[in-house]
Amino acid sequence: MAAAEPKPPAGAAAAGRLARGCWSAFWDYETPKVIVVKNRRLGVVYRAVQLLILLYFVWYVFIVQKSYQDSETGPESSVITKVKGITFSESKVWDVEEYVKPPEGGSVFSIITRIEVTPSQTLGTCPESVRVSNASCDTDEDCVAEQLDMLGSGLRTGRCVPYYQGSAKTCEVWGWCPVEDGASVSQFLGKMAPNFTILIKNSIHYPKFQFSKGNIEPRKDGYLKRCTFDEVSDPYCPIFKLGFIVEQAGENFTELAHTGGVIGVIINWDCDLDLSASKCNPKYSFRRLDPKHVPASSGYNFRFAKYYKVDGSATRTLIKAYGIRIDVIVHGQGSFLCDWILLTFMNKNKVYSHKKFDKVCTPRRSSGSWPVTLALVLGQAPPPPCPCSADPGQSLAAPPPWPCPASAPSEQTVGPELCASEPSRQDSTLTDPRGLAQL
């Protein structure tokens, strides 16, 4: 009697079945099945949700956010400025060549409104300024010879000498003398400064959209010689009075002229390039840029000197200038319509489409038709009882389903005809090799 073959372990057999099942399932193809439910209430909810989504995209996404547009920020920009006007101080008349620094006409320039002048400085020895730390002294021992203070006025000689006025003493230095604090004279240039005119010529270019425009109206009748900026009547006359700029920035001109400050002229080109070029217009705004409420850094000033010779000796006039610095800043954004790529739909095979779509008709009058239909669609309830039961004496509690409207023969209707004892045509097609071949 032959010995019985050993049986493989139960675990190995289960693992083999699992592997074969996974391999078989790997090659399965799944497709969702669509059920058309003929129910008005459910259809109203469905269309209402679709309408809300459509309104969101049309109103908010397209109209408000303009997401259909492509945009370009930071346009290429050119700024040219020119200041005109004259003013006077206690001792002289000032023209534009003297009070505008630098004179090149760029996007950043300063208009001098007050100066502190230290005239006739020559190289020699003199008392150090009392504002310099460790400059005050009582004797020569308090001053170190050849010591150089980086915040001072020169090289210390080691002597303690009387100050320019009063009884104070400071260490003597060798440098440009007298020092600034000892002989400076203040002059105010701001009496006529509010009437200075500033031409700001600006042109922008959006290279992505090949769009260019400027802020001056192309006229040849001398228009710029007789106009000043007005947002309504003359928006393309970029000639601004200095007093108007300071006022629009919310500042007091007299105070600003004494302490100095920085005013920003912001030009914004926010253009919808879907419209005509005449709709792309510059918008001007003005504000103070330096922190005026911080005493340590408030105001604006700078120094420069004018050199000359007196009896062969090098001499200079030192000027500490307070003024209004103008920074022209250009912003912009251009937007243009994007190219839309429409979806391409492939034609469905008739047999495939007919097998994929079913219609479900619900009873006309039934108090529970709404929840029952929804539950059937979601697969949470059993199907209604079949009217063609095997027991002819059995009565149905619910009325017969409402007949579906006439449709193409390819569409199937869930109704009494689907409750026959023999398999439906759909099921037979799925099991018939000829039907599968049609798919």
TIMI-265721 format. One record per atom (N, C-alpha, C): x negated, y negated, z. Coordinates in steps of 0.05 Angstrom, whole numbers, plus 5000, padded with zeros to 4 digits. Example, Ala and Ser with C-alpha at 12.3 -4.5 7.8 and 13.67 -1.06 7.14 Angstrom:
473651145156
475450905156
473650665156
474350455142
472750215143
474249995157
***
This chain:
498350245000
500050005000
498249755000
498749594980
497049354977
497549155000
495349045008
495548845030
497048595020
498748485038
500248235031
498348005027
498947845006
497247605002
497847405023
495747275033
496147075054
497646835044
499646745059
501146505052
499646255058
499846055040
498445805046
499745665070
498245525085
499445385108
501745205100
503645175118
506045015113
505244725107
503344625120
502444345116
501344305088
499844495078
498744475051
500844475030
502944655034
505144665015
506644395015
507144285038
508544035039
506943805026
504343815030
502643615018
502643644987
502743884978
502843934949
505343834937
507643884951
510143784941
510243484940
509143364961
509043074962
507342954940
505143084934
503342984913
504743004886
506143234881
507443264856
509743074853
511243024875
513442824874
512342544869
510142474881
509042204876
508042184848
506742384837
505842384809
508142354790
510342504796
512642484778
513942214780
514142104804
515441844808
513741614796
511141664794
509341464783
510141394754
511141574739
511841534711
514741464707
516241424729
519041344726
519241044717
521340984703
521840704695
524540624708
524540394721
526840294734
527740034721
530340004719
531439754708
533939684724
534339434731
536739364746
539239394730
541439454743
544039484730
545839254738
547039124718
548638894722
551638974721
553138894742
555938944744
557438684741
559138654721
560738414717
563338444733
563638284754
565938294772
568038084763
570338174755
572437994746
574037894770
572837704785
574137594808
573737294809
575937144809
575736854806
574436724830
575036824854
573936694878
570936734879
570036964873
567137014873
565836854850
567136834828
566136674805
565836384812
567836274827
567735994834
565335934852
564836114872
562536084889
559936094873
559836284855
557436324839
556836084821
558935974808
558535744791
557935494807
559135474831
558535244849
555635234857
554535474864
551635484871
549935414847
550635504823
549235434799
549335134794
551635014798
551934724794
550134564813
550034654838
548334514858
545434534850
544534764841
541734794833
541234614808
543134614789
542734444766
542634154773
544434064791
544333784799
541733714813
540633894829
538133844843
535933794823
535733964802
533633934783
534033694765
536533644757
536933414739
536633154753
537833124777
537832864791
535232814806
534433004824
532132954841
529533014827
529233244815
526633314803
526033154778
528033114760
527632974735
527832674738
530132584750
530632294751
529032154773
529132264797
527732134820
524732174819
523932434819
521132494819
519732484792
521232494771
520232484743
518032704740
518732944749
516733164747
516433264718
518033174700
517733254672
515433094659
514332894673
512332724661
509532804669
507632774651
504832794658
503832524665
501932504684
501132234694
498032224694
497131974694
494231914695
493931674714
492331714735
491831504754
489031384750
488631144760
485931024757
485230954729
486630754717
486030684689
483230544687
482130564663
479730404658
480430114658
478929954672
479729674676
477429484673
478029244663
476029024661
477228774673
475628624689
476528384702
474528164697
475527934687
473927694683
475327464697
473827314713
475027084728
473726824720
475126614724
474126344719
475526144738
473925994753
474925794772
474525514761
476525344765
476225064757
477224884779
475924644781
476724444801
474324314813
474724074824
472523934838
473523854866
471723814884
472423724911
470123554922
470323454946
468223284957
468023334987
465723264998
465223275026
464423005036
463322985060
462622725072
460422585056
458822745042
456422625030
456222655000
457922814987
457622864958
460122984946
460122984919
462223114904
461223394895
462923594897
462223874890
463823964866
462424074847
463824194824
463524494825
464724634805
464924914806
462225054805
460124924793
457525044792
456225074820
457224914839
456024914865
457525084886
460225094884
461725224906
462625504898
462125604875
462925874867
460326044867
460426264882
458126454884
459226734881
458026904864
456226834842
457826714819
456426584801
457826444779
458526614755
458026874755
458327034731
461327084724
463127054743
465927094736
466827384737
465927534758
466627814761
469127844777
469628094786
472028154801
471728084830
469328024840
468927934868
467227674867
468327464879
466927204880
467827054905
466226854912
466726694936
467026404928
468926264941
469325974938
468525854965
466425694965
465425564989
467325344998
468125355024
469925145034
468724995058
466525095070
465224945091
462325035092
460424845097
457624905098
456324785123
454224915133
452524805154
449724785141
448724535138
446324485123
444024425143
441724555138
439224485153
437324385132
437024115130
435324005108
432323995115
430823975094
427923915096
426424105115
426824365111
425324555126
422524595113
420424605129
417724655120
416524865137
414324985127
412925195142
411225055164
411725125189
410225015211
411125135237
410624995259
411325095286
413524925298
415325055313
417624915325
418825095346
420524985364
421825155385
423725365372
423725595384
425625805375
428525735383
430425845369
433225795375
433925915402
435625775417
436525875443
438326125440
439426175417
441126405412
439626665410
437026655407
435326895405
434826995433
435127255436
434627375462
431727355471
431227305496
428527275508
427027035497
428526845484
427126605474
426726395495
428426385516
428226185537
425826245555
424426035564
422026075580
421625845599
419825875619
419025665637
416125595634
414425795629
411525755626
410625915601
408025875594
406926025571
406726325576
406626395602
406426685608
409026835600
411226685597
413726815589
413726875559
411926775543
411826815514
409426975506
409927185491
407827365482
406927275454
404327225451
403227125426
403427345404
403927255380
404227435356
406427645359
408327585376
410627765378
412727675357
413827875343
415727815321
418427935329
420427765333
423127855339
424627865312
425728105306
427128145281
429527965278
430727885300
433027705299
432327415304
429727355305
428827085310
428226935285
426726705288
426226525266
423426535256
421626665270
418826675262
417026825281
414426785277
412426925294
411726745318
411926855342
411426705366
408426645370
407926395379
405226305383
404126345411
405926405430
405026445458
405326195475
406525985464
406925735479
409825695486
410325575509
413025505517
413325205514
415225115497
415524835490
418324735494
418724475498
421524365502
423224415477
425824455482
427724495460
428324235447
429924235425
430423995409
431923785425
433723875442
435223685459
435623815487
435823635507
436323735534
433723805547
433923935570
431624005587
430724295584
432024445567
431324725564
428724755549
427424985552
425025055539
425325325525
424025355502
423925615488
421125665478
420625925471
418025995460
417725875432
415225785426
414625665401
414225885380
415125835355
414826025333
413625885309
412326045291
411325935266
413126045244
414425865229
416225945208
417325695194
419825725183
421125495171
422425325193
421425085195
422124905217
423324645205
425224515220
426424615245
428324855240
428825005262
430625235259
433525145254
435125325246
437825265237
439525125259
439425225284
441025115305
440124835314
437624775308
436624515318
437324285301
437924315275
438324075258
440524115237
442324305240
444424355220
446624145222
447724085198
449923885196
452224025181
454724005192
457024135181
458423955161
459224065138
460723915118
463124085109
465523965106
467924105099
468624035070
469024255054
469624215025
472524295019
474124345038
476724465033
479024275028
478424015026
480623825023
482123864997
480623904975
481823944949
481924234940
480824414957
480624694949
483324834944
485524764957
488024904951
488924864922
487924654908
488724604881
486824734860
484724874870
483025014851
484725214836
484125244810
485525444794
483625674788
484825914788
483226164783
484626314761
483126354739
484126524717
483126804721
484926994722
484227274726
485127424701
483227484684
483727624659
483227924663
485228084659
485128364664
486228524640
484828734633
485728924613
485329204623
487229384616
487029654625
487329844601
486330094605
486530294583
486930564596
488930714586
489430984594
488331174572
485931284575
484831434553
486331694547
487731804567
489132054563
491532004543
492731774545
495031714528
494431504506
491831424505
491031224484
492730974485
493030874510
494730634514
493030414526
493130174515
491729944525
493529704527
492929534546
494529284549
493029084566
493628824563
492428614579
494528454593
493628274611
495528114626
495827834616
494927774592
495127514580
496827534555
498827354552
500527364529
499027264504
499127424482
497527344458
498827114443
498326874452
499426634439
497126454431
497526294410
495426114399
496125824400
498125754417
499025474418
497925334443
495725424455
494725294479
496325344503
497625564504
499425634526
498025644553
495625754553
494125784578
493125524590
492925314573
491925054582
494024894598
496524984597
498524824610
500424984629
499725244633
501425414649
500025504675
501625574695
500725714719
502625944724
501626134740
503126384743
505826334756
507826464745
510426484758
511626754751
512426904772
513327174768
515627204749
517327004747
519727014731
519226884703
518326634704
518126474679
515526514664
513326564678
510626594666
509126834677
510127074674
508727304685
506127374671
505827274645
503427334630
501627084628
501726914649
499826694652
498326734678
496126884678
494826964703
492926744713
494026504716
492526274728
493826214755
492326254776
493326224803
491925994817
493425844832
492225644850
491225784875
488925694886
487825814909
489725794933
491025564935
493025534957
495325724955
496225784931
498325984927
497426264935
495026344929
494026604936
493926634966
492826434980
492626435009
495426445022
497226285011
499926285022
501326555018
501026674995
502226934990
501027155008
498527115016
497327315035
498127265064
499727055069
500727005096
498726865114
496826705103
494826575119
495026275118
493926145139
493725855140
491225765126
491525585106
489225515089
487125375105
487825175122
485825025136
484225205155
485525375169
484125555187
482325745172
483325855150
481726035134
479325895122
479625645114
477425495102
475125445122
475825415147
473725365168
472225615175
473625835178
472426085188
471526275165
472826245142
472326425120
473926675122
474226825100
475727075101
475727195073
476827435071
476927595047
479827645039
480627555015
483327585005
483227774981
485027974982
485228164960
487428094941
486828074915
488828044894
489228314881
491428444886
491928714877
493628704852
492628814830
494228834805
494929124801
497529174799
498529444797
499929484770
498829674754
500029744728
501330024731
503830024741
505330274743
507230294720
506430444699
507830434674
509030704667
511530694657
512830924645
512430904615
510531064604
509831034576
511831164558
513931294569
516131384552
517731144540
517530914554
518930674545
517030514527
518030284518
516430124500
514129984516
512129884502
509829754515
510729504529
512829374521
513729124534
514829174562
515429424569
516329494595
514029544615
511629564605
509229604622
508129334629
508729234653
507928974662
506328984688
504428804691
502828804716
504428684739
504028794763
505228694787
503028604806
503228354816
501128234832
502028224862
500128284879
500628254908
498028154921
498328024944
496027894957
496127954987
493728014998
493628065027
490728015036
490427965062
487827925074
486528195079
484028215072
482628475075
480828495099
479628275108
477828295131
479428295157
478428415178
479928435204
479828175220
481728005215
481627735228
482127745258
483327965268
483927985297
481528105312
479328165299
477028265313
474928045314
474527905337
472727675338
469927735329
468927975334
466128035327
465628035297
467728095282
467328125253
469327955236
470627775249
472527605235
471127395219
472427315196
471327105180
469327205159
468327015144
466427085122
464526855118
461926915118
459826715113
457326845102
455726685090
453126785079
451226545078
448626605074
446526395073
445126405046
444226175038
442426145015
440925885018
438725855003
436925625005
436325504978
435725254978
434825104954
432025004959
430125094942
427325034946
426324804928
424524654939
423324434924
420724354938
419224164928
416724074939
416823774946
415623704969
415423424977
412423374983
411223204968
408323134970
406723394969
407523574951
406023814947
406524034967
408223984987
408824185007
411524325001
411524585005
413924745000
416124665020
418424595010
420624505026
423224635017
425024675035
427624795027
429824675043
432324705032
434724635047
436224895051
436624965077
438025215084
441025145087
442725315074
445625275074
446925525085
448525495106
450225715116
453025645106
454125815088
456625765075
458825935085
461125805091
463625945098
465425915074
466826125067
468526105044
470626315043
472226305021
474326495016
473326684994
472926935001
472127124981
474627254968
474627274942
476827394927
475927664916
477327874923
476828134912
479228214894
478728244868
480828324849
480828624847
482928754855
483129044856
485329134837
484729314819
486529404799
487329694804
489929744807
491130014810
492830064786
493530314782
495430374760
495930674757
498230724745
499031004739
500630994713
499831154694
501431184670
502531464668
505031484661
506331744659
507631774631
507532024621
508532074594
509932344594
511832384575
513432624574
511732864567
512133084583
510633334578
511933494555
510333664544
511333854524
512634084539
515034144529
516634364542
516334614525
515834834539
515635094525
518235254532
519835294512
522335424516
521935724518
523635854534
523436144537
524436284512
523136504504
523836654481
525136914490
527536964480
529137194489
529137404466
528737644474
528737864455
531537984453
532338064428
534938184424
535038464436
537138514451
537438774464
538538984445
537639224448
538939444434
541739484444
543639534425
546439554433
546939774452
545740004447
546240234465
545140174492
542740054494
541539984520
543339784535
544339584520
545939384533
548539504543
549839674528
552339794536
552039974560
549740104563
549340274586
548540104611
547639864606
546739694629
548939534642
551039474628
553139294638
555739454642
556939414664
559639514671
561439284679
564039324676
566039134685
567639264708
568239104728
569839194750
572239014752
574639124750
577038964752
578339014779
579138794792
580438814818
583438784816
584938884836
587838844835
588638554835
591038504823
591938224821
592838124848
594338274864
595338184890
594538384910
592838304927
592038474950
590638294970
591538314995
590538145016
587638205021
586738445016
583938505022
582238524997
583138404974
581538434950
578838294952
578838054964
576337904965
574138044981
574538125006
572338255020
571638525009
573738674998
573138934988
571438914963
572138724945
570538684921
567638614927
567338424946
564638344953
563038574965
564438734982
563038964994
562339174973
564039204953
563339394931
560939304916
560839034910
558538934895
555938974911
556138924937
553738954953
553139244961
554839424954
554439704960
554839774989
556539625003
557039665031
559639805037
561139885017
563740015022
564240235002
565740435009
566340644990
568240544969
568240674946
570040594924
572940634932
574840494919
577640524925
578540804918
580740904930
581741174924
582641194895
582041434884
582541484855
585541534851
586741384832
589641424828
590241694815
588341814802
588942074789
587842294806
589042324830
588142524849
589142794840
587843004850
588643284843
591343344854
592043214877
594643264889
596643084877
598543184860
600443004848
602342884867
602743004891
604642894910
603442684927
600842644926
599642444943
600242164933
601041984950
601641704942
599341524949
599041314934
596941124939
597940894956
596240824976
597040604993
596740324979
594840304962
594340054948
595540064920
596339844908
597439834881
595239914862
596140004838
594140084818
592439844810
589939894802
588239664794
589339524770
588739254770
589739084748
588139164723
589539204701
588139294677
586239084668
583939174658
581938984647
582838874621
582038634614
582638534587
581138684566
582338674542
581138824520
578338724515
576538914511
573738854506
572639044486
570139004480
568839174460
568839464470
568939654453
568939934462
566440014476
564339864472
561839934485
561839874514
563539694524
563539624553
565439814567
564539904591
566140094607
567639944628
569940034635
571739914654
572240104677
571840004701
572440174724
575440154729
576940354723
579840364726
580740644727
583340694722
584340964724
583041154705
582241054681
581141244662
578441354671
577041214690
574441314699
574741524721
577141584729
577541774751
578242054741
577842104716
578442374706
576642574718
577542824718
575943034731
573543104715
573543054689
571243124673
569242884673
566742944668
564742734669
565442514649
564742274656
565242044638
563242054615
563941894594
562241884571
559541774578
559441584597
556841464605
555041674617
556241834635
554542044649
553642244629
555342324610
554542524590
552342414572
552542154566
550442044549
547742044563
547841994589
545341994604
544042264605
545642474605
544542744606
544142874579
545342764559
545142874532
542542774519
540842964510
538342874497
538742694474
541042724459
541542534437
542042254447
543442234470
543841974481
541241844490
539542004502
536941894511
535341814487
535541954466
534041874442
534941604431
537641554434
538541294426
537441064443
536941124469
535640924486
532840874477
***
